[in-house]
């Protein structure tokens, strides 16, 4: 019972499942497997068969695409209460991206057959799933538009604002992005070289838009940074 209660508590933090009752969460909990991943450990690989959805209990996972030459482009960072791998539950197609533990993470694994059976009995949950997928598709469309129409500082500003929205913590100094990213990782998200991103971060800092403390970034003015897009 303690294990089920622990899983139920983790499930309650997942926005997709926010409207389920305690009884419904308990019913879903018995279908889940908990697994821990070390920092840097590969969770799923782009192109491999997929039949599992992952719910993040703790830690952070980066979703990325990797070229044949090994170059990684970070598409998103997912944290506690978020999920990934949902497309495989719906269409059974190969994975569309890699997923790597950005830091030590604990995930809850849900198999396709279990979730489909669960959805069939709860159409409202199916609708919430469609809404979540629609939002992610819109985000992907915007990323393509940004890559086409925004310059490097504009893309950098967008990425920082997105990170502040999903991984930000309010402090007296501003919004701290709690996910520590190397300059190479940040450059991968922006779609630019590390040197270019470092140059524009320095420019943002001189303008008073951000502060840097090693790999920790604080946005001192969200409104001013939005104007840079």
TORPA-4810 file (N, C-alpha, C, O; in nm, 3 decimals):
<nodes>
NODE_1_0.082_-0.121_0.000_0.000_0.000_0.000_0.086_0.127_0.000_0.051_0.227_-0.064_X
NODE_2_0.199_0.122_0.074_0.285_0.240_0.080_0.339_0.273_-0.059_0.350_0.390_-0.095_X
NODE_3_0.372_0.167_-0.137_0.426_0.190_-0.271_0.321_0.254_-0.360_0.351_0.346_-0.436_X
NODE_4_0.196_0.205_-0.352_0.088_0.261_-0.432_0.062_0.405_-0.394_0.039_0.490_-0.480_X
NODE_5_0.065_0.433_-0.263_0.042_0.571_-0.217_0.151_0.664_-0.269_0.123_0.778_-0.305_X
NODE_6_0.275_0.615_-0.273_0.386_0.696_-0.324_0.369_0.725_-0.472_0.390_0.838_-0.516_X
NODE_7_0.330_0.624_-0.550_0.307_0.642_-0.692_0.189_0.734_-0.716_0.194_0.821_-0.802_X
NODE_8_0.081_0.716_-0.638_-0.037_0.801_-0.652_0.000_0.947_-0.628_-0.048_1.036_-0.699_X
NODE_9_0.084_0.972_-0.527_0.127_1.109_-0.498_0.202_1.168_-0.616_0.185_1.286_-0.649_X
NODE_10_0.287_1.086_-0.682_0.360_1.133_-0.799_0.266_1.159_-0.915_0.281_1.258_-0.987_X
NODE_11_0.168_1.071_-0.935_0.073_1.087_-1.044_-0.011_1.213_-1.027_-0.045_1.279_-1.126_X
NODE_12_-0.043_1.247_-0.903_-0.126_1.365_-0.877_-0.058_1.493_-0.923_-0.125_1.595_-0.943_X
NODE_13_0.075_1.490_-0.940_0.148_1.609_-0.983_0.152_1.622_-1.136_0.195_1.725_-1.188_X
NODE_14_0.107_1.517_-1.207_0.109_1.520_-1.353_-0.015_1.595_-1.403_-0.128_1.553_-1.376_X
NODE_15_0.005_1.704_-1.475_-0.107_1.789_-1.517_-0.209_1.711_-1.600_-0.329_1.737_-1.590_X
NODE_16_-0.162_1.618_-1.679_-0.250_1.538_-1.763_-0.353_1.462_-1.680_-0.465_1.437_-1.726_X
NODE_17_-0.315_1.424_-1.558_-0.399_1.340_-1.474_-0.465_1.418_-1.361_-0.520_1.359_-1.268_X
NODE_18_-0.458_1.550_-1.368_-0.500_1.634_-1.257_-0.645_1.620_-1.214_-0.677_1.649_-1.099_X
NODE_19_-0.733_1.576_-1.304_-0.875_1.568_-1.269_-0.919_1.429_-1.224_-1.037_1.407_-1.197_X
NODE_20_-0.826_1.335_-1.217_-0.862_1.201_-1.174_-0.879_1.195_-1.022_-0.811_1.266_-0.948_X
NODE_21_-0.970_1.111_-0.977_-0.994_1.094_-0.834_-0.883_1.007_-0.775_-0.806_0.945_-0.848_X
NODE_22_-0.877_1.003_-0.641_-0.778_0.920_-0.574_-0.795_0.773_-0.612_-0.696_0.702_-0.631_X
NODE_23_-0.921_0.728_-0.624_-0.948_0.590_-0.662_-0.897_0.561_-0.803_-0.838_0.456_-0.828_X
NODE_24_-0.920_0.655_-0.895_-0.874_0.637_-1.033_-0.721_0.637_-1.040_-0.662_0.562_-1.118_X
NODE_25_-0.657_0.722_-0.959_-0.511_0.724_-0.956_-0.457_0.592_-0.901_-0.355_0.542_-0.948_X
NODE_26_-0.526_0.537_-0.800_-0.485_0.408_-0.745_-0.495_0.298_-0.851_-0.408_0.211_-0.859_X
NODE_27_-0.601_0.302_-0.931_-0.620_0.201_-1.035_-0.509_0.210_-1.139_-0.462_0.108_-1.190_X
NODE_28_-0.468_0.333_-1.170_-0.360_0.352_-1.268_-0.226_0.314_-1.208_-0.138_0.264_-1.279_X
NODE_29_-0.209_0.336_-1.079_-0.081_0.312_-1.013_-0.035_0.167_-1.025_0.085_0.140_-1.038_X
NODE_30_-0.129_0.075_-1.020_-0.091_-0.067_-1.023_-0.033_-0.107_-1.159_0.030_-0.212_-1.170_X
NODE_31_-0.054_-0.025_-1.261_-0.002_-0.057_-1.395_0.136_0.003_-1.419_0.196_-0.020_-1.524_X
NODE_32_0.186_0.080_-1.324_0.311_0.152_-1.344_0.431_0.078_-1.287_0.422_0.005_-1.188_X
NODE_33_0.545_0.099_-1.352_0.673_0.051_-1.300_0.763_0.172_-1.274_0.770_0.264_-1.356_X
NODE_34_0.830_0.170_-1.161_0.922_0.280_-1.129_1.063_0.239_-1.168_1.107_0.127_-1.142_X
NODE_35_1.134_0.332_-1.232_1.272_0.304_-1.270_1.357_0.429_-1.252_1.312_0.540_-1.280_X
NODE_36_1.478_0.410_-1.205_1.570_0.521_-1.183_1.679_0.522_-1.289_1.728_0.417_-1.332_X
NODE_37_1.716_0.642_-1.331_1.818_0.658_-1.435_1.929_0.750_-1.384_1.902_0.851_-1.319_X
NODE_38_2.051_0.713_-1.415_2.165_0.797_-1.379_2.174_0.916_-1.474_2.123_0.912_-1.585_X
NODE_39_2.241_1.022_-1.429_2.264_1.138_-1.514_2.337_1.095_-1.640_2.440_1.027_-1.632_X
NODE_40_2.285_1.134_-1.756_2.346_1.100_-1.883_2.301_0.967_-1.940_2.338_0.934_-2.053_X
NODE_41_2.223_0.891_-1.866_2.179_0.761_-1.916_2.071_0.779_-2.022_1.980_0.859_-2.006_X
NODE_42_2.084_0.703_-2.130_1.986_0.709_-2.239_1.861_0.631_-2.198_1.869_0.517_-2.153_X
NODE_43_1.745_0.696_-2.216_1.618_0.633_-2.179_1.552_0.572_-2.302_1.514_0.455_-2.300_X
NODE_44_1.539_0.649_-2.407_1.489_0.597_-2.534_1.575_0.652_-2.647_1.638_0.757_-2.634_X
NODE_45_1.575_0.580_-2.759_1.656_0.619_-2.875_1.566_0.644_-2.994_1.476_0.565_-3.023_X
NODE_46_1.590_0.754_-3.062_1.514_0.789_-3.182_1.518_0.675_-3.283_1.624_0.621_-3.314_X
NODE_47_1.399_0.638_-3.333_1.389_0.534_-3.434_1.363_0.395_-3.381_1.325_0.306_-3.458_X
NODE_48_1.381_0.374_-3.250_1.356_0.241_-3.196_1.206_0.222_-3.170_1.134_0.321_-3.153_X
NODE_49_1.158_0.098_-3.168_1.016_0.074_-3.139_0.980_0.129_-3.001_1.061_0.123_-2.908_X
NODE_50_0.860_0.183_-2.989_0.818_0.240_-2.861_0.681_0.193_-2.820_0.588_0.194_-2.900_X
NODE_51_0.668_0.151_-2.695_0.537_0.110_-2.643_0.517_0.156_-2.500_0.429_0.107_-2.429_X
NODE_52_0.600_0.252_-2.457_0.597_0.296_-2.318_0.591_0.448_-2.309_0.658_0.519_-2.384_X
NODE_53_0.510_0.497_-2.217_0.504_0.639_-2.184_0.575_0.657_-2.050_0.568_0.570_-1.963_X
NODE_54_0.642_0.771_-2.033_0.720_0.795_-1.913_0.665_0.918_-1.839_0.646_1.024_-1.899_X
NODE_55_0.640_0.903_-1.711_0.599_1.013_-1.624_0.716_1.044_-1.532_0.774_0.953_-1.471_X
NODE_56_0.752_1.171_-1.522_0.871_1.209_-1.445_0.832_1.236_-1.300_0.758_1.330_-1.270_X
NODE_57_0.883_1.152_-1.211_0.859_1.169_-1.068_0.958_1.268_-1.008_0.921_1.353_-0.928_X
NODE_58_1.085_1.254_-1.048_1.188_1.347_-1.001_1.299_1.353_-1.105_1.313_1.263_-1.188_X
NODE_59_1.377_1.462_-1.100_1.484_1.480_-1.196_1.438_1.554_-1.321_1.328_1.609_-1.324_X
NODE_60_1.523_1.554_-1.422_1.491_1.620_-1.550_1.544_1.536_-1.665_1.648_1.471_-1.656_X
NODE_61_1.468_1.540_-1.774_1.500_1.462_-1.893_1.506_1.556_-2.012_1.419_1.642_-2.028_X
NODE_62_1.608_1.541_-2.096_1.613_1.623_-2.217_1.570_1.539_-2.337_1.610_1.423_-2.353_X
NODE_63_1.487_1.601_-2.420_1.439_1.539_-2.542_1.522_1.597_-2.655_1.532_1.719_-2.668_X
NODE_64_1.583_1.512_-2.735_1.678_1.561_-2.834_1.672_1.480_-2.962_1.627_1.365_-2.964_X
NODE_65_1.717_1.542_-3.069_1.737_1.474_-3.197_1.887_1.472_-3.223_1.957_1.570_-3.198_X
NODE_66_1.936_1.360_-3.274_2.079_1.344_-3.298_2.104_1.311_-3.443_2.042_1.221_-3.500_X
NODE_67_2.196_1.384_-3.504_2.230_1.361_-3.645_2.316_1.236_-3.659_2.365_1.181_-3.561_X
NODE_68_2.334_1.193_-3.784_2.418_1.076_-3.811_2.563_1.102_-3.769_2.638_1.009_-3.742_X
NODE_69_2.602_1.230_-3.764_2.738_1.267_-3.723_2.750_1.282_-3.572_2.858_1.312_-3.521_X
NODE_70_2.639_1.260_-3.499_2.644_1.266_-3.354_2.612_1.402_-3.295_2.623_1.419_-3.173_X
NODE_71_2.574_1.500_-3.377_2.539_1.632_-3.325_2.399_1.628_-3.264_2.305_1.580_-3.326_X
NODE_72_2.388_1.679_-3.142_2.262_1.675_-3.069_2.193_1.812_-3.071_2.256_1.914_-3.045_X
NODE_73_2.064_1.811_-3.100_1.981_1.931_-3.091_1.877_1.906_-2.983_1.795_1.816_-2.995_X
NODE_74_1.882_1.987_-2.878_1.788_1.969_-2.767_1.655_2.033_-2.803_1.647_2.152_-2.832_X
NODE_75_1.549_1.952_-2.802_1.416_1.999_-2.837_1.339_2.049_-2.716_1.259_2.142_-2.727_X
NODE_76_1.362_1.988_-2.600_1.288_2.027_-2.480_1.353_1.967_-2.357_1.425_1.868_-2.365_X
NODE_77_1.327_2.030_-2.242_1.362_1.973_-2.113_1.232_1.945_-2.039_1.145_2.032_-2.031_X
NODE_78_1.219_1.825_-1.984_1.100_1.788_-1.909_1.139_1.765_-1.763_1.244_1.707_-1.734_X
NODE_79_1.053_1.813_-1.671_1.081_1.799_-1.529_0.969_1.729_-1.454_0.878_1.674_-1.517_X
NODE_80_0.975_1.729_-1.321_0.874_1.660_-1.240_0.732_1.704_-1.275_0.704_1.822_-1.291_X
NODE_81_0.643_1.605_-1.286_0.504_1.632_-1.322_0.479_1.635_-1.471_0.365_1.647_-1.514_X
NODE_82_0.586_1.622_-1.551_0.570_1.620_-1.696_0.587_1.476_-1.747_0.619_1.386_-1.670_X
NODE_83_0.564_1.457_-1.875_0.568_1.324_-1.933_0.626_1.332_-2.074_0.634_1.439_-2.133_X
NODE_84_0.666_1.216_-2.126_0.713_1.208_-2.264_0.692_1.065_-2.313_0.665_0.974_-2.234_X
NODE_85_0.704_1.047_-2.444_0.683_0.916_-2.502_0.537_0.884_-2.528_0.501_0.770_-2.555_X
NODE_86_0.452_0.988_-2.519_0.307_0.965_-2.533_0.267_0.925_-2.674_0.167_0.856_-2.693_X
NODE_87_0.344_0.970_-2.775_0.307_0.937_-2.913_0.308_0.786_-2.936_0.225_0.733_-3.009_X
NODE_88_0.403_0.719_-2.874_0.414_0.574_-2.892_0.291_0.502_-2.838_0.254_0.395_-2.887_X
NODE_89_0.226_0.560_-2.736_0.107_0.497_-2.680_-0.011_0.507_-2.774_-0.102_0.424_-2.769_X
NODE_90_-0.010_0.609_-2.860_-0.124_0.631_-2.947_-0.107_0.568_-3.084_-0.203_0.513_-3.139_X
NODE_91_0.014_0.575_-3.141_0.028_0.525_-3.279_0.119_0.404_-3.294_0.123_0.343_-3.400_X
NODE_92_0.192_0.368_-3.189_0.278_0.252_-3.197_0.395_0.267_-3.293_0.461_0.168_-3.324_X
NODE_93_0.423_0.389_-3.339_0.532_0.413_-3.433_0.666_0.424_-3.359_0.667_0.437_-3.236_X
NODE_94_0.778_0.418_-3.431_0.909_0.432_-3.367_0.924_0.567_-3.298_0.854_0.663_-3.330_X
NODE_95_1.015_0.573_-3.203_1.040_0.696_-3.128_1.083_0.809_-3.222_1.164_0.788_-3.313_X
NODE_96_1.029_0.927_-3.198_1.059_1.041_-3.284_1.179_1.122_-3.235_1.226_1.211_-3.306_X
NODE_97_1.230_1.091_-3.115_1.345_1.164_-3.060_1.412_1.080_-2.952_1.356_0.981_-2.905_X
NODE_98_1.532_1.121_-2.915_1.602_1.059_-2.803_1.552_1.121_-2.673_1.503_1.234_-2.671_X
NODE_99_1.564_1.046_-2.565_1.538_1.098_-2.431_1.654_1.055_-2.342_1.685_0.937_-2.332_X
NODE_100_1.719_1.154_-2.278_1.837_1.129_-2.196_1.815_1.192_-2.059_1.762_1.302_-2.049_X
NODE_101_1.856_1.122_-1.954_1.845_1.178_-1.819_1.941_1.297_-1.807_2.063_1.279_-1.806_X
NODE_102_1.885_1.416_-1.798_1.969_1.536_-1.787_2.033_1.543_-1.648_2.140_1.601_-1.631_X
NODE_103_1.966_1.485_-1.552_2.019_1.467_-1.417_1.960_1.336_-1.364_1.872_1.279_-1.428_X
NODE_104_2.008_1.288_-1.251_1.954_1.164_-1.196_1.802_1.177_-1.185_1.751_1.274_-1.129_X
NODE_105_1.730_1.080_-1.238_1.584_1.092_-1.250_1.514_0.962_-1.211_1.567_0.852_-1.228_X
NODE_106_1.394_0.978_-1.157_1.306_0.865_-1.128_1.183_0.878_-1.214_1.113_0.980_-1.209_X
NODE_107_1.155_0.776_-1.294_1.044_0.779_-1.389_0.945_0.668_-1.358_0.980_0.563_-1.303_X
NODE_108_0.820_0.693_-1.394_0.715_0.593_-1.385_0.679_0.551_-1.526_0.645_0.635_-1.609_X
NODE_109_0.685_0.421_-1.554_0.668_0.368_-1.688_0.529_0.307_-1.703_0.484_0.229_-1.619_X
NODE_110_0.461_0.345_-1.812_0.327_0.297_-1.839_0.322_0.236_-1.978_0.356_0.302_-2.076_X
NODE_111_0.282_0.110_-1.988_0.279_0.041_-2.117_0.156_0.079_-2.199_0.052_0.116_-2.145_X
NODE_112_0.171_0.069_-2.329_0.067_0.110_-2.423_-0.065_0.037_-2.400_-0.171_0.101_-2.396_X
NODE_113_-0.062_-0.093_-2.384_-0.186_-0.170_-2.369_-0.261_-0.128_-2.243_-0.384_-0.118_-2.244_X
NODE_114_-0.189_-0.104_-2.134_-0.252_-0.062_-2.008_-0.317_0.075_-2.023_-0.429_0.096_-1.978_X
NODE_115_-0.246_0.169_-2.088_-0.299_0.304_-2.098_-0.417_0.311_-2.196_-0.513_0.383_-2.171_X
NODE_116_-0.410_0.237_-2.304_-0.522_0.237_-2.398_-0.648_0.184_-2.332_-0.757_0.238_-2.352_X
NODE_117_-0.634_0.080_-2.254_-0.749_0.026_-2.182_-0.803_0.129_-2.081_-0.924_0.142_-2.063_X
NODE_118_-0.713_0.199_-2.019_-0.752_0.302_-1.922_-0.823_0.417_-1.991_-0.922_0.469_-1.939_X
NODE_119_-0.773_0.459_-2.108_-0.834_0.569_-2.182_-0.974_0.533_-2.232_-1.064_0.618_-2.231_X
NODE_120_-0.992_0.410_-2.276_-1.122_0.369_-2.330_-1.234_0.386_-2.228_-1.349_0.412_-2.265_X
NODE_121_-1.201_0.372_-2.101_-1.302_0.386_-1.996_-1.315_0.530_-1.947_-1.403_0.561_-1.867_X
NODE_122_-1.227_0.620_-1.995_-1.226_0.759_-1.947_-1.205_0.854_-2.064_-1.094_0.903_-2.084_X
NODE_123_-1.309_0.880_-2.141_-1.295_0.966_-2.260_-1.245_1.107_-2.228_-1.179_1.169_-2.312_X
NODE_124_-1.276_1.159_-2.108_-1.228_1.293_-2.074_-1.076_1.296_-2.067_-1.013_1.396_-2.103_X
NODE_125_-1.018_1.186_-2.020_-0.872_1.179_-2.014_-0.814_1.174_-2.155_-0.708_1.231_-2.181_X
NODE_126_-0.883_1.106_-2.245_-0.837_1.100_-2.385_-0.836_1.240_-2.446_-0.745_1.274_-2.522_X
NODE_127_-0.938_1.320_-2.413_-0.943_1.457_-2.463_-0.827_1.539_-2.409_-0.766_1.617_-2.482_X
NODE_128_-0.797_1.521_-2.280_-0.685_1.594_-2.220_-0.553_1.554_-2.286_-0.464_1.637_-2.303_X
NODE_129_-0.542_1.428_-2.322_-0.422_1.382_-2.391_-0.410_1.450_-2.527_-0.301_1.491_-2.566_X
NODE_130_-0.521_1.462_-2.600_-0.520_1.527_-2.731_-0.481_1.675_-2.717_-0.407_1.729_-2.799_X
NODE_131_-0.532_1.739_-2.613_-0.498_1.880_-2.589_-0.348_1.895_-2.563_-0.284_1.986_-2.616_X
NODE_132_-0.293_1.804_-2.481_-0.150_1.810_-2.449_-0.066_1.791_-2.573_0.034_1.860_-2.593_X
NODE_133_-0.105_1.695_-2.659_-0.031_1.671_-2.782_-0.042_1.790_-2.876_0.054_1.827_-2.943_X
NODE_134_-0.162_1.850_-2.881_-0.181_1.967_-2.966_-0.089_2.081_-2.924_-0.031_2.149_-3.009_X
NODE_135_-0.075_2.102_-2.794_0.013_2.208_-2.746_0.158_2.182_-2.785_0.231_2.274_-2.823_X
NODE_136_0.198_2.058_-2.777_0.336_2.025_-2.812_0.360_2.040_-2.962_0.468_2.080_-3.004_X
NODE_137_0.259_2.009_-3.042_0.272_2.029_-3.186_0.283_2.177_-3.218_0.360_2.217_-3.306_X
NODE_138_0.207_2.259_-3.148_0.216_2.404_-3.168_0.355_2.455_-3.130_0.411_2.542_-3.196_X
NODE_139_0.409_2.398_-3.022_0.543_2.438_-2.980_0.646_2.400_-3.085_0.738_2.476_-3.113_X
NODE_140_0.631_2.281_-3.144_0.723_2.237_-3.248_0.714_2.328_-3.370_0.815_2.363_-3.431_X
NODE_141_0.590_2.367_-3.406_0.572_2.459_-3.519_0.639_2.593_-3.491_0.703_2.650_-3.580_X
NODE_142_0.626_2.641_-3.369_0.688_2.769_-3.333_0.840_2.759_-3.339_0.907_2.855_-3.379_X
NODE_143_0.896_2.644_-3.299_1.041_2.626_-3.305_1.091_2.635_-3.449_1.196_2.694_-3.475_X
NODE_144_1.015_2.576_-3.542_1.052_2.585_-3.683_1.045_2.730_-3.731_1.133_2.776_-3.802_X
NODE_145_0.939_2.800_-3.690_0.925_2.941_-3.729_1.039_3.025_-3.671_1.095_3.110_-3.740_X
NODE_146_1.073_3.000_-3.544_1.182_3.075_-3.481_1.313_3.054_-3.555_1.389_3.148_-3.579_X
NODE_147_1.340_2.927_-3.592_1.464_2.896_-3.662_1.470_2.966_-3.798_1.578_2.999_-3.847_X
NODE_148_1.352_2.989_-3.858_1.346_3.051_-3.990_1.348_3.203_-3.986_1.407_3.267_-4.073_X
NODE_149_1.285_3.261_-3.884_1.261_3.405_-3.885_1.333_3.486_-3.778_1.344_3.608_-3.791_X
NODE_150_1.384_3.422_-3.673_1.450_3.496_-3.566_1.601_3.486_-3.579_1.654_3.384_-3.622_X
NODE_151_1.671_3.595_-3.541_1.816_3.590_-3.537_1.860_3.519_-3.409_1.776_3.481_-3.328_X
NODE_152_1.990_3.502_-3.390_2.040_3.428_-3.275_1.997_3.491_-3.142_1.950_3.418_-3.055_X
NODE_153_2.012_3.622_-3.122_1.967_3.678_-2.994_1.817_3.661_-2.972_1.774_3.642_-2.858_X
NODE_154_1.738_3.667_-3.078_1.594_3.645_-3.064_1.564_3.503_-3.022_1.478_3.480_-2.937_X
NODE_155_1.633_3.406_-3.082_1.612_3.266_-3.046_1.660_3.240_-2.904_1.597_3.165_-2.830_X
NODE_156_1.772_3.301_-2.867_1.824_3.284_-2.731_1.724_3.339_-2.629_1.697_3.276_-2.527_X
NODE_157_1.669_3.458_-2.657_1.569_3.516_-2.568_1.448_3.424_-2.554_1.397_3.405_-2.444_X
NODE_158_1.403_3.367_-2.665_1.287_3.277_-2.663_1.316_3.154_-2.577_1.233_3.115_-2.494_X
NODE_159_1.432_3.093_-2.595_1.467_2.974_-2.519_1.476_3.005_-2.371_1.426_2.928_-2.288_X
NODE_160_1.537_3.117_-2.335_1.548_3.154_-2.194_1.410_3.177_-2.132_1.385_3.137_-2.019_X
NODE_161_1.321_3.241_-2.206_1.185_3.265_-2.156_1.109_3.134_-2.140_1.035_3.117_-2.042_X
NODE_162_1.126_3.042_-2.235_1.060_2.912_-2.224_1.112_2.835_-2.102_1.035_2.772_-2.030_X
NODE_163_1.243_2.841_-2.080_1.301_2.773_-1.965_1.254_2.836_-1.835_1.231_2.767_-1.736_X
NODE_164_1.240_2.968_-1.835_1.190_3.037_-1.716_1.047_2.995_-1.687_1.008_2.983_-1.570_X
NODE_165_0.968_2.974_-1.792_0.829_2.934_-1.775_0.817_2.792_-1.721_0.733_2.764_-1.636_X
NODE_166_0.902_2.701_-1.771_0.890_2.560_-1.732_0.980_2.520_-1.616_0.949_2.426_-1.543_X
NODE_167_1.093_2.590_-1.599_1.189_2.552_-1.496_1.236_2.674_-1.417_1.350_2.677_-1.369_X
NODE_168_1.149_2.774_-1.403_1.188_2.896_-1.335_1.143_2.902_-1.190_1.040_2.845_-1.153_X
NODE_169_1.222_2.970_-1.109_1.189_2.992_-0.968_1.204_3.141_-0.938_1.309_3.200_-0.965_X
NODE_170_1.100_3.200_-0.882_1.102_3.343_-0.852_1.186_3.372_-0.728_1.170_3.307_-0.625_X
NODE_171_1.275_3.469_-0.740_1.356_3.514_-0.627_1.356_3.667_-0.625_1.299_3.731_-0.714_X
NODE_172_1.419_3.723_-0.525_1.429_3.869_-0.518_1.511_3.926_-0.633_1.494_4.042_-0.671_X
NODE_173_1.601_3.845_-0.687_1.688_3.892_-0.796_1.625_3.873_-0.934_1.674_3.929_-1.033_X
NODE_174_1.518_3.796_-0.942_1.454_3.770_-1.070_1.410_3.625_-1.080_1.385_3.560_-0.979_X
NODE_175_1.399_3.574_-1.202_1.355_3.436_-1.226_1.477_3.350_-1.253_1.544_3.365_-1.355_X
NODE_176_1.504_3.259_-1.161_1.620_3.170_-1.175_1.579_3.047_-1.255_1.480_2.982_-1.222_X
NODE_177_1.654_3.015_-1.359_1.632_2.892_-1.435_1.701_2.780_-1.359_1.823_2.773_-1.355_X
NODE_178_1.621_2.691_-1.300_1.676_2.591_-1.209_1.749_2.477_-1.281_1.828_2.407_-1.219_X
NODE_179_1.723_2.459_-1.409_1.797_2.358_-1.485_1.932_2.415_-1.526_1.939_2.509_-1.605_X
NODE_180_2.037_2.358_-1.473_2.171_2.404_-1.509_2.209_2.350_-1.646_2.206_2.229_-1.670_X
NODE_181_2.244_2.439_-1.736_2.280_2.402_-1.872_2.420_2.451_-1.903_2.457_2.564_-1.870_X
NODE_182_2.498_2.366_-1.967_2.627_2.412_-2.016_2.602_2.503_-2.136_2.493_2.504_-2.192_X
NODE_183_2.703_2.580_-2.174_2.688_2.667_-2.291_2.664_2.585_-2.417_2.592_2.629_-2.507_X
NODE_184_2.722_2.467_-2.424_2.700_2.380_-2.540_2.556_2.332_-2.546_2.496_2.327_-2.653_X
NODE_185_2.500_2.296_-2.429_2.360_2.250_-2.425_2.265_2.364_-2.460_2.169_2.345_-2.533_X
NODE_186_2.293_2.483_-2.406_2.210_2.598_-2.438_2.220_2.631_-2.586_2.119_2.664_-2.649_X
NODE_187_2.339_2.623_-2.642_2.357_2.648_-2.785_2.279_2.547_-2.868_2.225_2.581_-2.974_X
NODE_188_2.273_2.423_-2.820_2.197_2.320_-2.890_2.049_2.353_-2.893_1.982_2.327_-2.993_X
NODE_189_1.998_2.410_-2.786_1.857_2.448_-2.780_1.828_2.568_-2.870_1.721_2.579_-2.929_X
NODE_190_1.925_2.658_-2.879_1.908_2.780_-2.958_1.927_2.752_-3.107_1.868_2.819_-3.192_X
NODE_191_2.010_2.653_-3.137_2.043_2.626_-3.277_2.151_2.719_-3.327_2.143_2.774_-3.437_X
NODE_192_2.254_2.736_-3.244_2.365_2.826_-3.279_2.493_2.769_-3.220_2.490_2.668_-3.149_X
NODE_193_2.605_2.832_-3.250_2.731_2.785_-3.194_2.744_2.829_-3.049_2.679_2.924_-3.005_X
NODE_194_2.829_2.757_-2.975_2.852_2.792_-2.835_2.910_2.933_-2.824_2.875_3.008_-2.733_X
NODE_195_3.000_2.968_-2.916_3.064_3.099_-2.912_2.961_3.211_-2.933_2.966_3.315_-2.867_X
NODE_196_2.867_3.188_-3.026_2.765_3.288_-3.054_2.672_3.306_-2.935_2.639_3.419_-2.898_X
NODE_197_2.630_3.196_-2.874_2.541_3.204_-2.758_2.611_3.273_-2.642_2.550_3.353_-2.571_X
NODE_198_2.739_3.241_-2.620_2.815_3.305_-2.513_2.827_3.454_-2.536_2.818_3.534_-2.443_X
NODE_199_2.846_3.493_-2.660_2.856_3.635_-2.695_2.726_3.708_-2.661_2.729_3.814_-2.600_X
NODE_200_2.612_3.650_-2.700_2.486_3.718_-2.677_2.441_3.712_-2.532_2.371_3.801_-2.484_X
NODE_201_2.480_3.606_-2.461_2.453_3.604_-2.317_2.527_3.719_-2.248_2.474_3.785_-2.159_X
NODE_202_2.651_3.739_-2.291_2.728_3.851_-2.237_2.662_3.985_-2.267_2.660_4.074_-2.183_X
NODE_203_2.607_3.997_-2.389_2.537_4.120_-2.426_2.412_4.139_-2.341_2.385_4.250_-2.294_X
NODE_204_2.336_4.031_-2.321_2.216_4.040_-2.237_2.253_4.080_-2.094_2.181_4.155_-2.029_X
NODE_205_2.366_4.027_-2.047_2.409_4.059_-1.911_2.446_4.207_-1.900_2.412_4.272_-1.801_X
NODE_206_2.517_4.259_-1.998_2.555_4.401_-1.995_2.433_4.492_-2.002_2.434_4.603_-1.949_X
NODE_207_2.327_4.445_-2.069_2.204_4.523_-2.078_2.116_4.508_-1.954_2.012_4.573_-1.943_X
NODE_208_2.158_4.423_-1.861_2.083_4.404_-1.738_1.963_4.312_-1.753_1.872_4.316_-1.671_X
NODE_209_1.963_4.229_-1.857_1.850_4.138_-1.879_1.866_4.007_-1.804_1.768_3.947_-1.760_X
NODE_210_1.992_3.962_-1.790_2.020_3.837_-1.721_2.141_3.852_-1.631_2.219_3.946_-1.644_X
NODE_211_2.154_3.757_-1.538_2.274_3.743_-1.457_2.321_3.600_-1.469_2.239_3.509_-1.482_X
NODE_212_2.453_3.580_-1.466_2.508_3.445_-1.475_2.594_3.414_-1.353_2.676_3.495_-1.310_X
NODE_213_2.574_3.295_-1.301_2.657_3.244_-1.193_2.697_3.102_-1.231_2.630_3.006_-1.194_X
NODE_214_2.806_3.090_-1.307_2.843_2.961_-1.362_2.741_2.918_-1.466_2.715_2.991_-1.561_X
NODE_215_2.683_2.800_-1.447_2.581_2.750_-1.539_2.440_2.791_-1.497_2.343_2.754_-1.563_X
NODE_216_2.429_2.867_-1.388_2.298_2.913_-1.341_2.267_3.050_-1.400_2.347_3.143_-1.390_X
NODE_217_2.149_3.062_-1.463_2.108_3.188_-1.527_1.986_3.244_-1.457_1.889_3.172_-1.431_X
NODE_218_1.992_3.373_-1.426_1.878_3.443_-1.367_1.831_3.551_-1.464_1.910_3.634_-1.508_X
NODE_219_1.704_3.549_-1.498_1.646_3.654_-1.583_1.600_3.766_-1.492_1.509_3.746_-1.410_X
NODE_220_1.660_3.882_-1.505_1.630_3.992_-1.414_1.507_4.071_-1.460_1.443_4.138_-1.379_X
NODE_221_1.474_4.063_-1.588_1.356_4.135_-1.639_1.293_4.054_-1.752_1.341_4.055_-1.865_X
NODE_222_1.185_3.983_-1.721_1.115_3.904_-1.822_1.058_3.994_-1.933_1.066_3.960_-2.051_X
NODE_223_1.002_4.106_-1.894_0.939_4.196_-1.992_1.043_4.251_-2.090_1.018_4.254_-2.210_X
NODE_224_1.157_4.294_-2.040_1.260_4.348_-2.129_1.315_4.241_-2.220_1.348_4.268_-2.336_X
NODE_225_1.327_4.118_-2.168_1.378_4.010_-2.250_1.279_3.973_-2.360_1.320_3.941_-2.472_X
NODE_226_1.149_3.979_-2.331_1.047_3.950_-2.434_1.057_4.048_-2.550_1.031_4.011_-2.664_X
NODE_227_1.096_4.170_-2.522_1.107_4.269_-2.627_1.222_4.239_-2.722_1.231_4.297_-2.830_X
NODE_228_1.310_4.148_-2.681_1.424_4.115_-2.767_1.388_4.013_-2.873_1.466_3.989_-2.966_X
NODE_229_1.270_3.952_-2.860_1.228_3.852_-2.959_1.179_3.922_-3.087_1.139_3.855_-3.182_X
</nodes>
